[in-house]
Amino acid sequence: MIVVKILMVTAVIMLLHELGHVISAKLMGLPIIDFGIKSKPYPHLYVSTERPSNDTQRFIYLSAGMISTLIWCVVLWSLGFLSYPFIMWAFILELALEANPFYSDITIALIAIKIRKKGLINPHESEYNRVIKDHQFSIQWYIHFTLWTILVVSLIKYGKLFVSMS
């Protein structure tokens, strides 16, 4: 039963994450093209907008989801809701998914920078996949993977400590 609760709360947190992207897009005047659920590489919600016109917009748009998640985490923590284990574990799961080096907003931002540096304004899928392949297992990817691993281990350790204290 706790697993079902964790997955339900994680779904709500994912929705709040995507809402962060929507709000940032609206504030910057970027039209929303699509909103839905993708199944690969794992089931997740997504928001698609018109391509941001500069790096600052791209950074704001891609960061808005994680910032939204962190804001909600702080709000719920300050209200005492993270003392419920299923809510704490849902945030741990969501933050681990959001920051992973295999597929996350951070990974998409790094790949977008590499695509721009290669001069590929509107890359075909094969060119995009080549850039992804070049990115995986690069020095940036290993740094990202190391930081992600530290984050996940810390969240799990802190989550166990937090839940045992309540």
C-alpha positions in Angstrom: 0.0 0.0 0.0 2.8 2.4 0.8 4.3 1.9 -2.7 0.9 3.0 -4.3 0.9 6.1 -2.1 4.5 6.9 -3.0 3.7 6.5 -6.8 0.5 8.6 -6.5 2.3 11.5 -4.7 5.2 11.2 -7.2 2.7 11.7 -10.0 1.4 14.8 -8.3 4.9 16.1 -7.8 5.7 15.4 -11.5 2.6 17.5 -12.4 3.9 20.3 -10.2 7.3 20.0 -11.9 5.7 20.4 -15.4 3.6 23.3 -14.1 6.9 25.1 -13.3 7.9 24.7 -17.0 4.5 26.0 -18.1 4.6 29.0 -15.8 8.1 29.9 -16.9 7.2 29.5 -20.6 4.1 31.7 -20.1 6.1 34.4 -18.3 8.7 34.5 -21.2 6.0 34.5 -23.9 6.9 31.0 -25.2 3.8 29.3 -26.6 3.0 25.8 -25.3 3.0 23.4 -28.2 2.2 20.1 -26.4 1.6 18.7 -22.9 1.3 15.0 -22.2 2.8 11.7 -21.1 5.7 9.9 -22.7 6.6 6.3 -22.0 10.3 6.4 -22.9 12.8 6.2 -21.2 10.3 5.8 -18.3 6.7 7.1 -18.0 6.8 10.8 -17.4 4.9 14.0 -18.1 6.3 16.6 -20.5 5.7 20.1 -21.7 6.9 21.2 -25.2 7.2 24.8 -26.1 8.5 26.8 -29.0 12.3 26.7 -29.0 13.6 29.4 -26.6 15.4 32.2 -28.5 18.5 32.4 -26.3 20.5 30.6 -23.7 19.0 32.5 -20.8 15.4 31.6 -21.8 16.5 28.0 -22.3 18.2 27.9 -18.9 15.1 29.4 -17.2 12.7 27.1 -18.9 14.7 23.9 -18.2 15.5 24.9 -14.6 11.9 25.9 -13.8 10.7 22.3 -13.3 13.4 21.4 -10.7 13.0 24.8 -9.0 9.3 24.1 -8.7 9.9 20.7 -7.2 12.4 22.1 -4.7 10.0 25.0 -3.7 7.2 22.5 -3.1 9.5 20.3 -1.1 10.5 23.3 1.2 6.8 24.3 1.5 5.7 20.8 2.5 8.7 20.4 4.8 7.8 23.7 6.6 4.2 22.6 7.0 5.3 19.2 8.4 4.1 17.0 5.6 7.5 15.4 5.0 7.1 13.6 8.2 4.8 11.2 6.3 7.1 8.6 4.9 5.3 8.2 1.6 5.6 11.9 0.9 9.3 12.0 1.8 10.0 9.0 -0.4 8.0 10.4 -3.3 10.2 13.6 -3.2 13.3 11.4 -3.0 12.1 9.4 -6.0 11.2 12.5 -8.0 14.4 14.3 -7.3 16.4 11.2 -8.3 14.4 11.0 -11.5 14.7 14.7 -12.3 18.5 14.9 -11.8 19.5 11.6 -13.4 22.3 11.9 -16.1 20.5 9.5 -18.5 17.5 11.7 -19.2 16.7 14.9 -17.4 16.3 18.6 -17.9 20.0 19.0 -17.0 21.0 16.4 -19.7 18.7 18.1 -22.2 20.3 21.5 -21.5 23.9 20.0 -21.9 22.9 18.4 -25.2 21.3 21.6 -26.4 24.5 23.5 -25.8 26.5 20.8 -27.7 24.0 21.0 -30.6 24.3 24.8 -30.7 28.1 24.6 -30.6 28.0 22.2 -33.6 25.9 24.7 -35.5 22.9 22.3 -35.8 20.0 24.8 -35.5 17.3 22.3 -36.5 19.0 18.9 -36.2 17.5 15.8 -37.7 16.9 12.9 -35.4 20.0 11.1 -36.5 22.2 14.1 -35.8 20.5 14.7 -32.4 21.0 11.0 -31.5 24.7 11.3 -32.5 25.1 14.3 -30.1 23.4 12.3 -27.3 25.7 9.4 -28.0 28.7 11.8 -27.9 27.5 13.3 -24.6 27.0 10.0 -22.8 30.1 8.9 -21.0 31.9 12.2 -21.7 33.6 14.0 -18.9 30.5 16.2 -18.3 28.4 13.1 -18.1 30.7 11.5 -15.5 30.6 14.6 -13.4 26.8 14.7 -13.7 26.6 11.0 -12.8 28.9 11.4 -9.8 26.9 14.4 -8.5 23.6 12.5 -9.1 24.9 9.5 -7.2 25.9 11.7 -4.3 22.4 13.3 -4.4 20.5 10.0 -4.4 22.6 8.5 -1.6 22.2 11.6 0.5 18.5 11.8 -0.1 18.0 8.2 0.9 20.3 8.6 3.9 18.5 11.8 5.0 15.1 10.3 4.2 15.7 7.3 6.5 17.0 9.6 9.2 14.1 12.1 8.9 11.5 9.3 8.9 13.1 7.6 11.9 13.1 10.9 13.9 9.4 11.4 13.4 
